[in-house]
Amino acid sequence: PPPPPPPPPPPPAPRPPQPQPPAICGKLLRNTAVANADLGSHPAKSVAACCQLCESNAACKVWAWHAEAPKTVPDCHLHTLQGDIHPLEGCYSGVMNRTAVAI
């Protein structure tokens, strides 16, 4: 008899909308924003670019990439650790891991 057909391939895993930011950016918090303790906001094309803005500011401990707003280039908000983390659909945030070593 002929061999049985091969099993179907597994369904593809859902992909994040952006590449994972570097380790120093901390764990990516999807649909999460930060309120208060602002250090400023800047245009950023990706979560990694937003994290880099935070990394370049020694006072920045938490970042939030606001992709939920219909803009050409989303805003990146930088915060101190006193920022309040809250749910917001379409926003991506991270708490900096300043002890991480870039590879």
N, CA, C and O atoms as a printed pandas DataFrame, in Angstrom:
     atom_number atom_name residue_name chain_id  residue_number  x_coord  y_coord  z_coord
0              1         N          PRO        A               1    0.844   -1.207    0.000
1              2        CA          PRO        A               1    0.000    0.000    0.000
2              3         C          PRO        A               1    0.880    1.258    0.000
3              4         O          PRO        A               1    2.008    1.227    0.490
4              5         N          PRO        A               2    0.370    2.342   -0.541
5              6        CA          PRO        A               2    1.178    3.572   -0.552
6              7         C          PRO        A               2    1.342    4.116    0.866
7              8         O          PRO        A               2    0.507    3.863    1.734
8              9         N          PRO        A               3    2.423    4.865    1.097
9             10        CA          PRO        A               3    2.627    5.417    2.448
10            11         C          PRO        A               3    1.540    6.446    2.771
11            12         O          PRO        A               3    0.982    7.072    1.870
12            13         N          PRO        A               4    1.250    6.611    4.033
13            14        CA          PRO        A               4    0.219    7.594    4.401
14            15         C          PRO        A               4    0.702    9.007    4.046
15            16         O          PRO        A               4    1.905    9.262    4.011
16            17         N          PRO        A               5   -0.228    9.910    3.788
17            18        CA          PRO        A               5    0.200   11.278    3.457
18            19         C          PRO        A               5    0.853   11.934    4.670
19            20         O          PRO        A               5    0.543   11.589    5.810
20            21         N          PRO        A               6    1.756   12.878    4.423
21            22        CA          PRO        A               6    2.402   13.547    5.567
22            23         C          PRO        A               6    1.371   14.374    6.346
23            24         O          PRO        A               6    0.368   14.813    5.784
24            25         N          PRO        A               7    1.624   14.580    7.635
25            26        CA          PRO        A               7    0.676   15.392    8.416
26            27         C          PRO        A               7    0.694   16.830    7.917
27            28         O          PRO        A               7    1.702   17.287    7.378
28            29         N          PRO        A               8   -0.418   17.549    8.094
29            30        CA          PRO        A               8   -0.429   18.943    7.633
30            31         C          PRO        A               8    0.535   19.776    8.475
31            32         O          PRO        A               8    0.770   19.464    9.642
32            33         N          PRO        A               9    1.091   20.827    7.889
33            34        CA          PRO        A               9    2.019   21.661    8.677
34            35         C          PRO        A               9    1.247   22.383    9.790
35            36         O          PRO        A               9    0.054   22.652    9.654
36            37         N          PRO        A              10    1.941   22.690   10.887
37            38        CA          PRO        A              10    1.253   23.407   11.963
38            39         C          PRO        A              10    0.885   24.814   11.492
39            40         O          PRO        A              10    1.545   25.362   10.609
40            41         N          PRO        A              11   -0.165   25.401   12.072
41            42        CA          PRO        A              11   -0.506   26.771   11.655
42            43         C          PRO        A              11    0.622   27.725   12.035
43            44         O          PRO        A              11    1.303   27.509   13.038
44            45         N          PRO        A              12    0.823   28.765   11.255
45            46        CA          PRO        A              12    1.909   29.700   11.589
46            47         C          PRO        A              12    1.605   30.425   12.903
47            48         O          PRO        A              12    0.453   30.732   13.210
48            49         N          ALA        A              13    2.638   30.683   13.646
49            50        CA          ALA        A              13    2.472   31.419   14.903
50            51         C          ALA        A              13    2.185   32.872   14.572
51            52         O          ALA        A              13    2.733   33.408   13.608
52            53         N          PRO        A              14    1.323   33.525   15.369
53            54        CA          PRO        A              14    1.095   34.945   15.088
54            55         C          PRO        A              14    2.373   35.728   15.301
55            56         O          PRO        A              14    3.105   35.492   16.262
56            57         N          ARG        A              15    2.637   36.654   14.408
57            58        CA          ARG        A              15    3.864   37.440   14.503
58            59         C          ARG        A              15    3.576   38.749   15.216
59            60         O          ARG        A              15    2.512   39.335   15.018
60            61         N          PRO        A              16    4.509   39.223   16.048
61            62        CA          PRO        A              16    4.308   40.544   16.654
62            63         C          PRO        A              16    4.365   41.607   15.570
63            64         O          PRO        A              16    4.992   41.401   14.530
64            65         N          PRO        A              17    3.715   42.743   15.804
65            66        CA          PRO        A              17    3.684   43.767   14.771
66            67         C          PRO        A              17    5.034   44.420   14.530
67            68         O          PRO        A              17    5.235   45.056   13.495
68            69         N          GLN        A              18    5.957   44.277   15.461
69            70        CA          GLN        A              18    7.280   44.877   15.336
70            71         C          GLN        A              18    8.314   43.837   15.763
71            72         O          GLN        A              18    7.991   42.915   16.511
72            73         N          PRO        A              19    9.560   43.979   15.291
73            74        CA          PRO        A              19   10.599   43.074   15.800
74            75         C          PRO        A              19   10.778   43.284   17.295
75            76         O          PRO        A              19   10.562   44.378   17.816
76            77         N          GLN        A              20   11.174   42.224   17.969
77            78        CA          GLN        A              20   11.414   42.345   19.407
78            79         C          GLN        A              20   12.530   43.357   19.649
79            80         O          GLN        A              20   13.558   43.317   18.974
80            81         N          PRO        A              21   12.336   44.258   20.601
81            82        CA          PRO        A              21   13.397   45.205   20.909
82            83         C          PRO        A              21   14.569   44.509   21.591
83            84         O          PRO        A              21   14.411   43.388   22.073
84            85         N          PRO        A              22   15.742   45.142   21.647
85            86        CA          PRO        A              22   16.902   44.540   22.319
86            87         C          PRO        A              22   16.626   44.249   23.793
87            88         O          PRO        A              22   15.682   44.791   24.368
88            89         N          ALA        A              23   17.440   43.402   24.398
89            90        CA          ALA        A              23   17.240   42.966   25.783
90            91         C          ALA        A              23   17.197   44.131   26.765
91            92         O          ALA        A              23   16.473   44.074   27.759
92            93         N          ILE        A              24   17.959   45.181   26.499
93            94        CA          ILE        A              24   17.973   46.308   27.437
94            95         C          ILE        A              24   16.600   46.964   27.533
95            96         O          ILE        A              24   16.308   47.651   28.512
96            97         N          CYS        A              25   15.751   46.756   26.517
97            98        CA          CYS        A              25   14.428   47.371   26.494
98            99         C          CYS        A              25   13.460   46.707   27.462
99           100         O          CYS        A              25   12.365   47.225   27.682
100          101         N          GLY        A              26   13.832   45.591   28.035
101          102        CA          GLY        A              26   12.944   44.882   28.950
102          103         C          GLY        A              26   11.900   44.081   28.196
103          104         O          GLY        A              26   11.913   44.015   26.967
104          105         N          LYS        A              27   11.000   43.478   28.947
105          106        CA          LYS        A              27    9.934   42.668   28.358
106          107         C          LYS        A              27    8.938   43.584   27.652
107          108         O          LYS        A              27    8.517   44.596   28.211
108          109         N          LEU        A              28    8.565   43.229   26.426
109          110        CA          LEU        A              28    7.599   44.005   25.667
110          111         C          LEU        A              28    6.209   43.798   26.254
111          112         O          LEU        A              28    5.722   42.670   26.326
112          113         N          LEU        A              29    5.570   44.891   26.673
113          114        CA          LEU        A              29    4.230   44.859   27.253
114          115         C          LEU        A              29    3.251   45.328   26.185
115          116         O          LEU        A              29    3.165   46.520   25.890
116          117         N          ARG        A              30    2.509   44.375   25.605
117          118        CA          ARG        A              30    1.559   44.714   24.543
118          119         C          ARG        A              30    0.287   45.318   25.136
119          120         O          ARG        A              30   -0.138   44.961   26.235
120          121         N          ASN        A              31   -0.304   46.238   24.384
121          122        CA          ASN        A              31   -1.554   46.893   24.790
122          123         C          ASN        A              31   -1.443   47.499   26.186
123          124         O          ASN        A              31   -2.353   47.390   27.007
124          125         N          THR        A              32   -0.307   48.138   26.427
125          126        CA          THR        A              32    0.001   48.729   27.727
126          127         C          THR        A              32    0.628   50.096   27.514
127          128         O          THR        A              32    1.517   50.261   26.677
128          129         N          ALA        A              33    0.159   51.075   28.278
129          130        CA          ALA        A              33    0.695   52.437   28.196
130          131         C          ALA        A              33    1.166   52.869   29.580
131          132         O          ALA        A              33    1.007   52.150   30.566
132          133         N          VAL        A              34    1.748   54.058   29.624
133          134        CA          VAL        A              34    2.261   54.620   30.874
134          135         C          VAL        A              34    1.733   56.049   30.990
135          136         O          VAL        A              34    1.784   56.818   30.031
136          137         N          ALA        A              35    1.233   56.391   32.158
137          138        CA          ALA        A              35    0.740   57.746   32.403
138          139         C          ALA        A              35    1.624   58.417   33.444
139          140         O          ALA        A              35    2.223   57.754   34.291
140          141         N          ASN        A              36    1.698   59.738   33.369
141          142        CA          ASN        A              36    2.412   60.565   34.352
142          143         C          ASN        A              36    3.923   60.346   34.288
143          144         O          ASN        A              36    4.406   59.486   33.552
144          145         N          ALA        A              37    4.650   61.127   35.058
145          146        CA          ALA        A              37    6.121   61.052   35.135
146          147         C          ALA        A              37    6.763   61.155   33.756
147          148         O          ALA        A              37    7.743   60.466   33.473
148          149         N          ASP        A              38    6.213   62.011   32.899
149          150        CA          ASP        A              38    6.725   62.169   31.532
150          151         C          ASP        A              38    8.081   62.857   31.498
151          152         O          ASP        A              38    8.355   63.793   32.250
152          153         N          LEU        A              39    8.913   62.360   30.602
153          154        CA          LEU        A              39   10.194   63.001   30.296
154          155         C          LEU        A              39   10.156   63.597   28.892
155          156         O          LEU        A              39   11.146   64.167   28.433
156          157         N          GLY        A              40    9.037   63.469   28.219
157          158        CA          GLY        A              40    8.905   64.004   26.865
158          159         C          GLY        A              40    8.443   62.939   25.891
159          160         O          GLY        A              40    8.455   61.748   26.202
160          161         N          SER        A              41    8.037   63.376   24.709
161          162        CA          SER        A              41    7.640   62.433   23.664
162          163         C          SER        A              41    8.322   62.813   22.361
163          164         O          SER        A              41    8.591   63.984   22.095
164          165         N          HIS        A              42    8.594   61.790   21.553
165          166        CA          HIS        A              42    9.340   61.961   20.305
166          167         C          HIS        A              42    8.748   61.017   19.262
167          168         O          HIS        A              42    8.231   59.962   19.630
168          169         N          PRO        A              43    8.805   61.359   17.973
169          170        CA          PRO        A              43    8.377   60.409   16.950
170          171         C          PRO        A              43    9.321   59.205   16.912
171          172         O          PRO        A              43   10.535   59.359   17.045
172          173         N          ALA        A              44    8.763   58.018   16.730
173          174        CA          ALA        A              44    9.574   56.788   16.633
174          175         C          ALA        A              44    8.852   55.809   15.727
175          176         O          ALA        A              44    7.650   55.590   15.875
176          177         N          LYS        A              45    9.583   55.216   14.785
177          178        CA          LYS        A              45    8.969   54.326   13.798
178          179         C          LYS        A              45    8.778   52.897   14.292
179          180         O          LYS        A              45    8.103   52.110   13.628
180          181         N          SER        A              46    9.357   52.538   15.448
181          182        CA          SER        A              46    9.245   51.161   15.934
182          183         C          SER        A              46    9.437   51.116   17.447
183          184         O          SER        A              46    9.868   52.093   18.060
184          185         N          VAL        A              47    9.108   49.964   18.042
185          186        CA          VAL        A              47    9.349   49.796   19.473
186          187         C          VAL        A              47   10.842   49.876   19.756
187          188         O          VAL        A              47   11.244   50.424   20.782
188          189         N          ALA        A              48   11.668   49.339   18.868
189          190        CA          ALA        A              48   13.121   49.379   19.079
190          191         C          ALA        A              48   13.627   50.822   19.049
191          192         O          ALA        A              48   14.487   51.192   19.848
192          193         N          ALA        A              49   13.098   51.639   18.130
193          194        CA          ALA        A              49   13.503   53.047   18.064
194          195         C          ALA        A              49   13.073   53.782   19.328
195          196         O          ALA        A              49   13.806   54.633   19.832
196          197         N          CYS        A              50   11.894   53.461   19.838
197          198        CA          CYS        A              50   11.409   54.085   21.068
198          199         C          CYS        A              50   12.314   53.707   22.237
199          200         O          CYS        A              50   12.684   54.562   23.042
200          201         N          CYS        A              51   12.663   52.453   22.330
201          202        CA          CYS        A              51   13.561   52.002   23.390
202          203         C          CYS        A              51   14.904   52.711   23.298
203          204         O          CYS        A              51   15.473   53.095   24.320
204          205         N          GLN        A              52   15.421   52.888   22.072
205          206        CA          GLN        A              52   16.713   53.565   21.911
206          207         C          GLN        A              52   16.641   55.002   22.415
207          208         O          GLN        A              52   17.605   55.509   22.987
208          209         N          LEU        A              53   15.497   55.662   22.203
209          210        CA          LEU        A              53   15.323   57.015   22.724
210          211         C          LEU        A              53   15.396   57.000   24.250
211          212         O          LEU        A              53   16.019   57.869   24.860
212          213         N          CYS        A              54   14.751   56.002   24.858
213          214        CA          CYS        A              54   14.781   55.875   26.314
214          215         C          CYS        A              54   16.199   55.562   26.790
215          216         O          CYS        A              54   16.670   56.119   27.781
216          217         N          GLU        A              55   16.862   54.675   26.080
217          218        CA          GLU        A              55   18.226   54.282   26.468
218          219         C          GLU        A              55   19.172   55.480   26.452
219          220         O          GLU        A              55   20.102   55.548   27.257
220          221         N          SER        A              56   18.940   56.420   25.543
221          222        CA          SER        A              56   19.834   57.573   25.434
222          223         C          SER        A              56   19.547   58.650   26.481
223          224         O          SER        A              56   20.266   59.646   26.556
224          225         N          ASN        A              57   18.506   58.456   27.286
225          226        CA          ASN        A              57   18.152   59.407   28.342
226          227         C          ASN        A              57   18.332   58.703   29.685
227          228         O          ASN        A              57   17.553   57.811   30.021
228          229         N          ALA        A              58   19.344   59.092   30.453
229          230        CA          ALA        A              58   19.669   58.391   31.703
230          231         C          ALA        A              58   18.513   58.383   32.689
231          232         O          ALA        A              58   18.414   57.466   33.503
232          233         N          ALA        A              59   17.630   59.385   32.639
233          234        CA          ALA        A              59   16.493   59.443   33.573
234          235         C          ALA        A              59   15.351   58.526   33.145
235          236         O          ALA        A              59   14.462   58.235   33.945
236          237         N          CYS        A              60   15.363   58.067   31.891
237          238        CA          CYS        A              60   14.265   57.253   31.361
238          239         C          CYS        A              60   14.373   55.816   31.870
239          240         O          CYS        A              60   15.400   55.155   31.714
240          241         N          LYS        A              61   13.295   55.362   32.474
241          242        CA          LYS        A              61   13.243   53.980   32.972
242          243         C          LYS        A              61   12.134   53.174   32.302
243          244         O          LYS        A              61   12.205   51.946   32.250
244          245         N          VAL        A              62   11.113   53.854   31.790
245          246        CA          VAL        A              62    9.958   53.196   31.174
246          247         C          VAL        A              62    9.630   53.953   29.883
247          248         O          VAL        A              62    9.658   55.183   29.851
248          249         N          TRP        A              63    9.319   53.203   28.822
249          250        CA          TRP        A              63    8.956   53.816   27.548
250          251         C          TRP        A              63    7.619   53.284   27.082
251          252         O          TRP        A              63    7.215   52.180   27.449
252          253         N          ALA        A              64    6.929   54.077   26.267
253          254        CA          ALA        A              64    5.643   53.650   25.700
254          255         C          ALA        A              64    5.574   54.123   24.249
255          256         O          ALA        A              64    5.716   55.311   23.962
256          257         N          TRP        A              65    5.356   53.179   23.346
257          258        CA          TRP        A              65    5.272   53.465   21.910
258          259         C          TRP        A              65    3.803   53.476   21.538
259          260         O          TRP        A              65    3.149   52.434   21.529
260          261         N          HIS        A              66    3.290   54.649   21.232
261          262        CA          HIS        A              66    1.856   54.838   20.986
262          263         C          HIS        A              66    1.513   54.642   19.514
263          264         O          HIS        A              66    1.423   55.602   18.748
264          265         N          ALA        A              67    1.322   53.372   19.133
265          266        CA          ALA        A              67    0.943   53.038   17.760
266          267         C          ALA        A              67   -0.578   53.027   17.596
267          268         O          ALA        A              67   -1.079   52.805   16.494
268          269         N          GLU        A              68   -1.311   53.264   18.679
269          270        CA          GLU        A              68   -2.776   53.201   18.600
270          271         C          GLU        A              68   -3.368   54.442   17.931
271          272         O          GLU        A              68   -4.495   54.403   17.437
272          273         N          ALA        A              69   -2.614   55.539   17.916
273          274        CA          ALA        A              69   -3.117   56.778   17.321
274          275         C          ALA        A              69   -2.859   56.770   15.816
275          276         O          ALA        A              69   -1.788   56.349   15.378
276          277         N          PRO        A              70   -3.825   57.230   15.018
277          278        CA          PRO        A              70   -3.635   57.221   13.558
278          279         C          PRO        A              70   -2.707   58.351   13.110
279          280         O          PRO        A              70   -3.165   59.413   12.688
280          281         N          LYS        A              71   -1.408   58.112   13.208
281          282        CA          LYS        A              71   -0.404   59.091   12.792
282          283         C          LYS        A              71    0.545   58.433   11.798
283          284         O          LYS        A              71    0.647   57.208   11.732
284          285         N          THR        A              72    1.228   59.259   11.034
285          286        CA          THR        A              72    2.216   58.724   10.093
286          287         C          THR        A              72    3.348   58.050   10.862
287          288         O          THR        A              72    3.751   56.936   10.529
288          289         N          VAL        A              73    3.861   58.726   11.892
289          290        CA          VAL        A              73    4.913   58.159   12.740
290          291         C          VAL        A              73    4.399   58.196   14.185
291          292         O          VAL        A              73    4.091   59.269   14.705
292          293         N          PRO        A              74    4.303   57.018   14.840
293          294        CA          PRO        A              74    3.807   56.983   16.223
294          295         C          PRO        A              74    4.708   57.763   17.184
295          296         O          PRO        A              74    5.887   57.990   16.912
296          297         N          ASP        A              75    4.127   58.160   18.298
297          298        CA          ASP        A              75    4.873   58.859   19.345
298          299         C          ASP        A              75    5.479   57.872   20.327
299          300         O          ASP        A              75    4.891   56.838   20.647
300          301         N          CYS        A              76    6.664   58.218   20.795
301          302        CA          CYS        A              76    7.336   57.459   21.860
302          303         C          CYS        A              76    7.377   58.352   23.087
303          304         O          CYS        A              76    7.957   59.437   23.057
304          305         N          HIS        A              77    6.754   57.886   24.174
305          306        CA          HIS        A              77    6.741   58.651   25.417
306          307         C          HIS        A              77    7.753   58.040   26.381
307          308         O          HIS        A              77    7.782   56.826   26.583
308          309         N          LEU        A              78    8.572   58.890   26.965
309          310        CA          LEU        A              78    9.591   58.451   27.924
310          311         C          LEU        A              78    9.126   58.825   29.330
311          312         O          LEU        A              78    8.541   59.886   29.546
312          313         N          HIS        A              79    9.401   57.922   30.291
313          314        CA          HIS        A              79    8.914   58.111   31.660
314          315         C          HIS        A              79    9.977   57.691   32.676
315          316         O          HIS        A              79   10.891   56.927   32.364
316          317         N          THR        A              80    9.835   58.209   33.897
317          318        CA          THR        A              80   10.629   57.720   35.021
318          319         C          THR        A              80    9.905   56.506   35.600
319          320         O          THR        A              80    8.828   56.148   35.122
320          321         N          LEU        A              81   10.472   55.875   36.610
321          322        CA          LEU        A              81    9.830   54.708   37.227
322          323         C          LEU        A              81    8.531   55.073   37.939
323          324         O          LEU        A              81    7.757   54.182   38.289
324          325         N          GLN        A              82    8.274   56.357   38.162
325          326        CA          GLN        A              82    7.053   56.751   38.834
326          327         C          GLN        A              82    5.838   56.734   37.902
327          328         O          GLN        A              82    4.722   57.002   38.349
328          329         N          GLY        A              83    6.033   56.425   36.613
329          330        CA          GLY        A              83    4.910   56.359   35.681
330          331         C          GLY        A              83    3.933   55.263   36.075
331          332         O          GLY        A              83    4.320   54.242   36.643
332          333         N          ASP        A              84    2.663   55.488   35.766
333          334        CA          ASP        A              84    1.602   54.521   36.080
334          335         C          ASP        A              84    1.285   53.698   34.841
335          336         O          ASP        A              84    0.832   54.242   33.833
336          337         N          ILE        A              85    1.524   52.380   34.908
337          338        CA          ILE        A              85    1.272   51.482   33.780
338          339         C          ILE        A              85   -0.212   51.131   33.763
339          340         O          ILE        A              85   -0.785   50.775   34.793
340          341         N          HIS        A              86   -0.834   51.232   32.583
341          342        CA          HIS        A              86   -2.264   50.923   32.449
342          343         C          HIS        A              86   -2.546   50.349   31.063
343          344         O          HIS        A              86   -1.764   50.559   30.136
344          345         N          PRO        A              87   -3.661   49.623   30.913
345          346        CA          PRO        A              87   -3.970   49.019   29.612
346          347         C          PRO        A              87   -4.357   50.074   28.578
347          348         O          PRO        A              87   -5.083   51.020   28.885
348          349         N          LEU        A              88   -3.864   49.902   27.349
349          350        CA          LEU        A              88   -4.257   50.752   26.228
350          351         C          LEU        A              88   -4.038   49.951   24.947
351          352         O          LEU        A              88   -2.903   49.654   24.575
352          353         N          GLU        A              89   -5.125   49.611   24.287
353          354        CA          GLU        A              89   -5.073   48.812   23.061
354          355         C          GLU        A              89   -4.201   49.496   22.015
355          356         O          GLU        A              89   -4.407   50.668   21.703
356          357         N          GLY        A              90   -3.226   48.765   21.472
357          358        CA          GLY        A              90   -2.390   49.269   20.396
358          359         C          GLY        A              90   -1.128   49.991   20.833
359          360         O          GLY        A              90   -0.344   50.432   19.993
360          361         N          CYS        A              91   -0.919   50.117   22.149
361          362        CA          CYS        A              91    0.279   50.764   22.671
362          363         C          CYS        A              91    1.225   49.672   23.194
363          364         O          CYS        A              91    0.774   48.655   23.722
364          365         N          TYR        A              92    2.520   49.887   23.044
365          366        CA          TYR        A              92    3.537   48.926   23.478
366          367         C          TYR        A              92    4.494   49.640   24.415
367          368         O          TYR        A              92    4.949   50.747   24.125
368          369         N          SER        A              93    4.797   49.005   25.538
369          370        CA          SER        A              93    5.664   49.622   26.541
370          371         C          SER        A              93    6.734   48.651   27.016
371          372         O          SER        A              93    6.686   47.456   26.721
372          373         N          GLY        A              94    7.696   49.182   27.755
373          374        CA          GLY        A              94    8.733   48.356   28.341
374          375         C          GLY        A              94    9.389   49.078   29.489
375          376         O          GLY        A              94    9.471   50.306   29.506
376          377         N          VAL        A              95    9.861   48.300   30.457
377          378        CA          VAL        A              95   10.636   48.832   31.575
378          379         C          VAL        A              95   12.093   48.506   31.285
379          380         O          VAL        A              95   12.447   47.337   31.127
380          381         N          MET        A              96   12.935   49.521   31.213
381          382        CA          MET        A              96   14.326   49.325   30.823
382          383         C          MET        A              96   15.044   48.349   31.751
383          384         O          MET        A              96   14.846   48.352   32.965
384          385         N          ASN        A              97   15.871   47.531   31.149
385          386        CA          ASN        A              97   16.723   46.595   31.886
386          387         C          ASN        A              97   18.141   47.137   31.740
387          388         O          ASN        A              97   18.902   46.674   30.891
388          389         N          ARG        A              98   18.488   48.103   32.554
389          390        CA          ARG        A              98   19.772   48.800   32.406
390          391         C          ARG        A              98   20.976   47.928   32.743
391          392         O          ARG        A              98   22.114   48.328   32.495
392          393         N          THR        A              99   20.741   46.732   33.309
393          394        CA          THR        A              99   21.856   45.835   33.596
394          395         C          THR        A              99   22.157   44.912   32.421
395          396         O          THR        A              99   23.155   44.191   32.439
396          397         N          ALA        A             100   21.291   44.929   31.388
397          398        CA          ALA        A             100   21.513   44.044   30.239
398          399         C          ALA        A             100   22.758   44.493   29.470
399          400         O          ALA        A             100   23.062   45.684   29.398
400          401         N          VAL        A             101   23.454   43.544   28.912
401          402        CA          VAL        A             101   24.642   43.844   28.124
402          403         C          VAL        A             101   24.275   43.684   26.652
403          404         O          VAL        A             101   23.779   42.631   26.252
404          405         N          ALA        A             102   24.505   44.687   25.863
405          406        CA          ALA        A             102   24.210   44.604   24.425
406          407         C          ALA        A             102   25.181   43.608   23.785
407          408         O          ALA        A             102   26.366   43.579   24.118
408          409         N          ILE        A             103   24.669   42.809   22.879
409          410        CA          ILE        A             103   25.488   41.809   22.197
410          411         C          ILE        A             103   25.840   42.309   20.816
411          412         O          ILE        A             103   26.529   41.618   20.066
